[in-house]
């Protein structure tokens, strides 16, 4: 009989440490915002980014927080608005959410949903003269948003899957073959093992110095220096229980004990759920 408190021996989980890519793509977004400020396209108080999110899970909260903190590493005044669609795959709802945030003044849009709606909203807005750009996650949007897409962060699944298959074929335990951070039968990794990647940098749209800045951040992650992301003069409220708070002054290490992201705190005065 299987004890639900202890997963069976043939049950394994894994995931790339997505917050690393989110943070690096946030740097690219921040540099674009800084360029717009320097060129008097917007003012510092107009440094607003929008995030189209599916559900209120820690995976999404972790992702958009890491993205915003990447932005704020370049533009400390930047703030974020989050719009939940409560569905993973609704083109109409995702596009409408992005359009509303653009109308409300967001100059960068990114997402954790599954359709091209938000990217299309950015491209159409830019065609009308709006200064707005898009940052992708997992799925490149350069074909549907060639004018506004800046860069895409993606989780790369191949390193784990290929290693797991090799382990099974050689009758070895998966965790003895996979190269990553082992948490029992759960494994995670980031840039250092190729589990997270940055792709489709739009050289025609990104600000000067973007690739260098991203590479510098990636180098820090590869050296296993990860404690700088969820850290700063911030206090967050638990998304499911606002009475619970977390002070980021001493930092929070994401994916320390599990591949699934657990950071679930909404940063006070910085992130607004609309």
C-alpha positions in Angstrom: 0.0 0.0 0.0 1.3 3.4 -1.0 1.8 5.9 1.9 0.7 9.3 0.5 3.2 11.0 2.8 6.0 9.3 0.9 6.0 9.3 -2.9 6.7 5.9 -4.6 10.3 5.2 -5.7 9.4 5.5 -9.4 7.9 9.0 -9.0 10.3 11.8 -10.0 9.8 15.5 -10.6 12.0 18.2 -12.1 12.0 21.8 -13.3 14.3 24.5 -14.5 14.8 27.4 -12.1 12.7 29.8 -14.0 13.3 32.8 -11.7 16.8 33.1 -13.1 15.6 33.7 -16.6 12.9 36.0 -15.4 15.4 38.1 -13.6 17.8 38.3 -16.6 14.9 39.2 -18.9 13.9 41.8 -16.4 17.4 43.4 -16.8 16.7 43.6 -20.6 13.4 45.2 -19.9 14.9 47.6 -17.4 17.6 48.7 -19.9 14.9 49.4 -22.4 12.9 51.5 -19.9 16.1 53.4 -19.0 16.7 54.1 -22.6 13.2 55.5 -22.9 13.7 57.7 -19.8 17.1 58.9 -21.1 15.5 59.8 -24.4 12.6 61.6 -22.7 10.1 59.2 -24.2 8.7 58.5 -20.7 9.5 59.9 -17.2 10.7 57.9 -14.2 7.2 57.8 -12.7 6.0 56.2 -16.0 8.3 53.2 -15.5 5.4 50.7 -15.2 5.6 47.0 -16.4 2.6 44.8 -16.8 2.3 41.0 -16.2 -0.5 38.9 -17.7 -0.8 35.9 -15.3 -3.0 32.8 -15.4 -3.5 32.0 -11.7 -2.4 33.1 -8.3 0.2 30.4 -7.7 3.6 30.7 -6.2 5.1 29.7 -9.5 3.7 32.9 -11.1 4.3 35.1 -8.1 7.9 34.0 -8.0 8.3 34.6 -11.7 6.8 38.1 -11.9 8.6 39.1 -8.7 12.0 38.0 -10.1 11.2 39.8 -13.4 10.4 43.1 -11.6 13.4 42.9 -9.4 15.5 42.5 -12.5 13.9 45.6 -13.9 14.5 47.5 -10.7 18.1 46.5 -10.7 18.4 49.0 -13.6 15.4 51.3 -12.9 14.8 51.4 -9.1 11.6 53.4 -9.6 9.9 50.7 -11.7 6.6 49.2 -10.5 4.4 46.4 -11.7 0.8 45.7 -12.4 -0.5 42.1 -12.5 -3.7 41.0 -14.2 -4.9 37.5 -13.6 -6.9 35.8 -16.4 -7.8 32.6 -14.4 -7.2 30.5 -17.5 -4.0 29.2 -19.1 -5.1 29.6 -22.7 -7.6 32.3 -23.7 -6.3 34.5 -26.5 -9.1 37.0 -26.0 -8.7 37.3 -22.3 -4.9 37.6 -22.4 -5.0 40.1 -25.2 -7.6 42.2 -23.4 -5.7 42.1 -20.2 -2.5 43.3 -22.0 -4.5 46.0 -23.9 -5.9 47.3 -20.6 -2.5 47.5 -19.0 -1.1 49.3 -22.0 -4.0 51.8 -21.9 -3.1 52.3 -18.2 0.4 53.2 -19.0 2.5 50.0 -18.9 5.5 50.3 -21.2 6.7 46.7 -20.9 4.4 43.7 -21.0 5.3 40.1 -20.2 3.2 37.0 -19.4 2.8 33.6 -17.9 0.0 32.3 -20.0 -0.1 30.2 -23.2 -1.3 32.3 -26.1 0.2 35.0 -28.3 -2.5 37.5 -27.2 -0.3 39.8 -25.0 2.4 40.0 -27.7 -0.1 40.8 -30.4 -1.5 43.6 -28.1 2.0 45.1 -27.8 2.6 44.9 -31.6 -0.8 46.5 -32.4 -0.2 49.2 -29.8 3.2 50.0 -31.2 1.8 50.3 -34.7 -0.5 53.0 -33.4 2.4 54.9 -32.0 2.5 53.7 -28.4 6.0 53.1 -26.8 5.5 49.6 -25.5 7.6 46.4 -25.7 7.2 42.7 -24.9 9.3 40.1 -23.1 8.6 36.5 -23.7 8.6 33.4 -21.5 9.2 29.9 -22.9 7.6 30.7 -26.2 9.3 33.1 -28.6 7.1 35.9 -29.9 9.6 37.4 -32.3 7.5 36.2 -35.3 4.2 37.7 -34.2 5.8 40.7 -32.5 8.9 41.5 -34.5 8.8 45.2 -33.7 8.2 45.0 -29.9 9.6 41.6 -28.8 12.9 42.2 -26.8 14.0 38.7 -25.6 12.6 35.4 -24.4 13.6 33.4 -21.3 12.9 29.7 -21.5 13.2 26.5 -19.5 15.1 23.9 -21.4 13.8 20.4 -20.6 16.3 18.4 -22.6 19.1 18.0 -20.1 16.9 16.2 -17.6 14.9 14.2 -20.0 17.9 12.9 -21.9 19.7 12.0 -18.7 16.6 10.3 -17.3 16.2 8.2 -20.4 19.9 7.3 -20.2 19.5 6.3 -16.6 16.6 4.0 -17.3 18.4 2.4 -20.3 21.4 1.7 -18.1 19.3 0.5 -15.1 20.6 3.3 -12.9 18.8 5.7 -10.6 17.8 8.9 -12.4 19.3 11.1 -9.7 22.7 9.4 -10.0 22.8 10.4 -13.7 21.1 13.8 -13.9 23.4 16.8 -13.3 21.5 19.3 -11.1 20.4 20.1 -7.6 19.0 16.9 -6.1 16.1 17.1 -3.7 15.4 13.5 -3.1 13.5 12.4 -6.2 13.2 16.0 -7.3 15.8 17.9 -9.4 16.3 21.5 -10.4 18.9 23.6 -12.1 19.4 26.9 -13.8 21.8 28.5 -16.2 24.7 26.6 -14.7 23.5 23.3 -16.2 21.7 24.7 -19.3 18.3 24.2 -17.8 17.4 27.9 -18.4 18.2 29.9 -21.5 17.8 33.3 -23.1 16.8 33.2 -26.7 15.7 35.5 -29.6 17.4 38.8 -28.5 15.9 41.4 -30.9 19.0 43.5 -31.8 16.8 46.0 -33.5 14.8 46.7 -30.3 16.9 46.1 -27.2 18.9 48.9 -25.6 22.6 49.2 -26.2 24.6 47.0 -23.7 21.7 44.6 -23.1 23.5 41.4 -24.2 26.5 42.3 -22.1 24.4 43.0 -19.0 22.5 39.8 -19.4 25.6 37.8 -19.8 27.1 39.3 -16.6 24.0 38.3 -14.7 24.1 34.8 -16.2 27.7 34.4 -15.2 26.7 35.1 -11.6 24.1 32.4 -11.7 26.5 30.0 -13.3 28.8 30.6 -10.3 25.9 29.6 -8.0 25.5 33.1 -6.7 21.7 33.2 -6.5 21.1 35.1 -3.3 20.9 38.5 -4.9 17.5 38.1 -6.7 14.9 38.0 -3.9 16.7 40.5 -1.7 16.4 44.2 -0.9 14.5 46.7 1.1 11.1 45.0 0.5 8.4 43.5 2.5 5.9 41.1 0.9 2.5 39.8 2.0 1.7 36.1 1.4 -0.6 35.9 -1.7 -2.9 33.5 0.1 -2.7 34.9 3.6 -1.9 38.7 3.8 -1.4 38.4 7.5 1.8 36.5 6.8 4.7 38.7 5.7 8.3 38.2 4.6 11.2 40.7 4.9 13.6 40.4 2.0 16.4 42.3 3.7 18.2 39.0 4.4 17.2 37.5 1.1 15.1 34.5 0.0 16.7 31.5 -1.8 14.3 30.2 -4.4 14.4 26.5 -5.3 16.5 25.7 -2.3 14.7 22.5 -1.4 12.4 21.9 -4.3 12.2 22.4 -8.1 8.8 24.1 -7.8 9.0 27.8 -7.0 7.7 28.7 -3.6 8.2 32.5 -3.3 4.6 33.6 -2.8 4.8 37.2 -1.5 3.4 40.3 -3.1 5.8 43.2 -2.6 4.3 46.1 -0.8 4.0 49.4 -2.8 5.7 47.8 -5.8 3.3 45.2 -7.2 -0.3 46.0 -7.7 -2.9 43.3 -8.7 -5.4 45.0 -11.0 
